[in-house]
Amino acid sequence: MDIKEICRKRCKLLNRINALKRSLSKTDYQAIKYAEGAISEEKYAPIKAQRQAWRDEINNLENQLKELAYESN
């Protein structure tokens, strides 16, 4: 993989990570409401599952970034 490809892939990964982090931020209010007991477990469950899926995807993408760093060296 040449340097341009690595840079393109890195940008794509970073853009997706940032989008996922924005999605997490948008649901922080619900997470806080749940933590304070203002939202039931039943109502919060789908939000909680989605947030976990976003975190899992972020972790996967960050691992891909690390792999790219090794490839570029």
C-alpha positions as CSV (number, residue, x, y, z in Angstrom):
1,M,0.0,0.0,0.0
2,D,1.5,3.4,-1.0
3,I,1.5,6.5,1.2
4,K,-1.5,8.1,-0.6
5,E,-3.6,5.0,0.0
6,I,-2.6,4.9,3.6
7,C,-3.5,8.6,4.1
8,R,-6.9,8.1,2.4
9,K,-7.7,5.1,4.5
10,R,-6.5,6.9,7.6
11,C,-8.8,9.9,6.8
12,K,-11.7,7.6,6.2
13,L,-11.2,5.8,9.5
14,L,-10.8,9.1,11.4
15,N,-14.0,10.5,9.8
16,R,-16.0,7.5,10.8
17,I,-14.6,7.5,14.4
18,N,-15.5,11.2,14.7
19,A,-19.0,10.6,13.4
20,L,-19.5,7.7,15.9
21,K,-18.2,9.9,18.7
22,R,-20.7,12.6,17.7
23,S,-23.5,10.0,17.8
24,L,-22.4,9.0,21.3
25,S,-22.4,12.7,22.4
26,K,-26.0,13.1,21.1
27,T,-27.2,10.3,23.4
28,D,-25.2,11.5,26.5
29,Y,-28.3,13.3,27.8
30,Q,-30.3,10.0,27.8
31,A,-27.4,8.2,29.5
32,I,-27.3,10.7,32.2
33,K,-31.0,10.6,32.7
34,Y,-30.8,6.8,33.0
35,A,-28.0,7.1,35.5
36,E,-30.0,9.5,37.6
37,G,-33.0,7.2,37.5
38,A,-35.2,9.4,35.3
39,I,-35.5,6.9,32.5
40,S,-36.5,3.3,33.0
41,E,-34.2,0.3,32.0
42,E,-36.8,-0.7,29.4
43,K,-36.8,2.7,27.8
44,Y,-33.0,3.1,27.9
45,A,-32.2,-0.5,26.7
46,P,-32.2,0.2,22.9
47,I,-30.1,3.4,23.5
48,K,-27.7,1.4,25.6
49,A,-27.3,-1.3,23.0
50,Q,-26.7,1.3,20.2
51,R,-24.1,3.1,22.3
52,Q,-22.3,-0.2,22.9
53,A,-22.4,-1.0,19.2
54,W,-20.9,2.5,18.4
55,R,-18.1,2.0,21.1
56,D,-17.3,-1.5,19.6
57,E,-17.1,0.0,16.2
58,I,-14.8,2.8,17.4
59,N,-12.5,0.2,19.1
60,N,-12.4,-1.8,15.9
61,L,-11.6,1.3,13.8
62,E,-8.9,2.4,16.2
63,N,-7.3,-1.0,15.9
64,Q,-7.3,-0.6,12.2
65,L,-5.6,2.8,12.6
66,K,-2.8,1.1,14.6
67,E,-2.4,-1.5,11.9
68,L,-2.1,1.3,9.3
69,A,0.6,2.9,11.4
70,Y,2.6,-0.3,11.4
71,E,2.2,-0.6,7.6
72,S,3.4,2.9,7.0
73,N,6.7,2.3,8.9
